[in-house]
């Protein structure tokens, strides 16, 4: 990521990484014992959106853009909103 995070931010960043891999997982690699870094390339922008206080709809839209433009598939809007809510909770310290 390039910058030194506080211990709390580092834990949140790692939790977001796990959230993307285990729960967002649009291509299903976590169930196939895939590489846990599969979605890590999307994490810095995901982090920035969350840290800037972007609305959950914008976070879900970011995930949809990745799915469509980089993966050629889509999960449901409800799934992306669920991930956005969980991510926001992680950032706010609720998870």
C-alpha contacts under 8 A as a table, 3 or more apart, distances in Angstrom:
res1	aa1	res2	aa2	distance
1	X	44	X	6.61
5	X	8	X	7.82
5	X	9	X	5.58
5	X	10	X	5.53
6	X	9	X	5.11
6	X	10	X	6.03
7	X	10	X	5.06
7	X	11	X	6.26
8	X	11	X	5.17
8	X	12	X	6.26
9	X	12	X	4.95
9	X	13	X	5.97
10	X	13	X	5.02
10	X	14	X	6.17
11	X	14	X	5.16
11	X	15	X	6.11
12	X	15	X	4.94
12	X	16	X	6.15
12	X	90	X	6.08
12	X	91	X	6.22
13	X	16	X	5.14
13	X	17	X	6.27
13	X	47	X	7.13
14	X	17	X	4.96
14	X	18	X	6.31
15	X	18	X	5.09
15	X	19	X	6.11
15	X	90	X	7.20
16	X	19	X	4.84
16	X	20	X	6.20
16	X	43	X	7.58
16	X	47	X	7.86
16	X	87	X	6.34
16	X	90	X	7.31
17	X	20	X	5.35
17	X	21	X	6.35
17	X	37	X	7.99
17	X	39	X	7.64
17	X	40	X	6.56
17	X	43	X	6.61
18	X	21	X	5.10
18	X	22	X	5.74
18	X	23	X	7.79
18	X	36	X	7.81
19	X	22	X	5.38
19	X	23	X	5.29
19	X	24	X	6.48
19	X	83	X	7.52
19	X	87	X	7.51
20	X	23	X	5.76
20	X	24	X	4.73
20	X	25	X	5.99
20	X	39	X	6.57
20	X	83	X	7.90
21	X	24	X	6.21
21	X	25	X	5.20
21	X	29	X	7.83
21	X	30	X	6.27
21	X	36	X	6.25
21	X	37	X	7.55
21	X	38	X	7.02
21	X	39	X	6.37
22	X	25	X	6.01
22	X	30	X	5.79
23	X	83	X	7.32
24	X	79	X	7.51
24	X	80	X	7.20
24	X	83	X	6.32
25	X	28	X	5.32
25	X	29	X	6.65
25	X	30	X	6.78
25	X	39	X	7.96
26	X	67	X	7.15
26	X	73	X	7.81
26	X	74	X	7.06
26	X	75	X	6.10
27	X	71	X	7.90
28	X	31	X	5.87
28	X	32	X	7.01
29	X	32	X	5.11
29	X	33	X	6.41
29	X	34	X	4.60
29	X	35	X	7.26
29	X	38	X	7.73
30	X	33	X	5.31
30	X	34	X	5.23
30	X	35	X	7.50
30	X	36	X	7.28
31	X	34	X	7.18
34	X	38	X	7.45
35	X	38	X	5.52
36	X	39	X	7.70
37	X	40	X	5.04
37	X	41	X	8.00
38	X	41	X	7.67
39	X	42	X	5.75
39	X	43	X	6.99
40	X	43	X	5.07
40	X	44	X	7.86
41	X	44	X	7.05
42	X	45	X	5.98
42	X	46	X	6.23
43	X	46	X	4.90
43	X	47	X	5.87
44	X	47	X	5.06
44	X	48	X	6.18
45	X	48	X	4.97
45	X	49	X	6.17
46	X	49	X	5.28
46	X	50	X	6.32
46	X	59	X	7.16
46	X	62	X	7.68
47	X	50	X	5.17
47	X	51	X	5.98
48	X	51	X	5.08
48	X	52	X	5.94
49	X	52	X	5.26
49	X	53	X	6.52
49	X	54	X	5.35
49	X	59	X	6.66
50	X	53	X	5.30
50	X	54	X	5.74
50	X	59	X	7.36
50	X	87	X	7.48
50	X	88	X	6.47
50	X	91	X	6.94
51	X	54	X	7.57
51	X	91	X	7.17
54	X	58	X	6.22
54	X	59	X	6.78
55	X	58	X	5.35
55	X	59	X	6.58
56	X	59	X	5.02
56	X	60	X	6.12
56	X	81	X	6.77
56	X	84	X	5.31
56	X	85	X	6.35
56	X	88	X	7.36
57	X	60	X	5.04
57	X	61	X	6.05
57	X	81	X	6.85
57	X	84	X	7.55
58	X	61	X	4.90
58	X	62	X	6.21
59	X	62	X	5.08
59	X	63	X	6.50
59	X	81	X	7.99
59	X	84	X	5.78
60	X	63	X	5.11
60	X	64	X	6.22
60	X	77	X	7.49
60	X	80	X	5.02
60	X	81	X	5.42
60	X	83	X	7.48
60	X	84	X	5.68
61	X	64	X	4.91
61	X	65	X	6.11
61	X	80	X	7.95
62	X	65	X	5.11
62	X	66	X	6.42
63	X	66	X	5.17
63	X	67	X	6.23
63	X	80	X	6.69
64	X	67	X	5.02
64	X	68	X	6.13
64	X	74	X	6.70
64	X	75	X	7.72
64	X	77	X	7.90
64	X	80	X	7.29
65	X	68	X	5.27
65	X	69	X	5.72
65	X	70	X	7.68
66	X	69	X	5.42
66	X	70	X	5.20
66	X	71	X	6.63
67	X	70	X	5.84
67	X	71	X	4.93
67	X	72	X	6.07
67	X	73	X	5.43
67	X	74	X	5.27
67	X	75	X	7.52
68	X	71	X	5.77
68	X	72	X	4.69
68	X	73	X	5.28
68	X	74	X	6.00
69	X	72	X	5.90
75	X	79	X	6.54
75	X	80	X	7.10
76	X	79	X	5.13
76	X	80	X	6.41
77	X	80	X	5.13
77	X	81	X	6.13
78	X	81	X	5.10
78	X	82	X	6.12
79	X	82	X	5.05
79	X	83	X	6.33
80	X	83	X	5.09
80	X	84	X	6.16
81	X	84	X	4.89
81	X	85	X	6.10
82	X	85	X	5.15
82	X	86	X	6.22
83	X	86	X	5.10
83	X	87	X	6.00
84	X	87	X	5.04
84	X	88	X	6.10
85	X	88	X	5.11
85	X	89	X	6.21
86	X	89	X	5.03
86	X	90	X	6.28
86	X	95	X	7.83
87	X	90	X	5.05
87	X	91	X	6.35
88	X	91	X	5.12
88	X	92	X	6.15
89	X	92	X	5.07
89	X	93	X	6.10
89	X	94	X	4.72
89	X	95	X	5.81
90	X	93	X	5.16
90	X	94	X	5.51
90	X	95	X	4.73
91	X	94	X	7.41
92	X	95	X	7.96
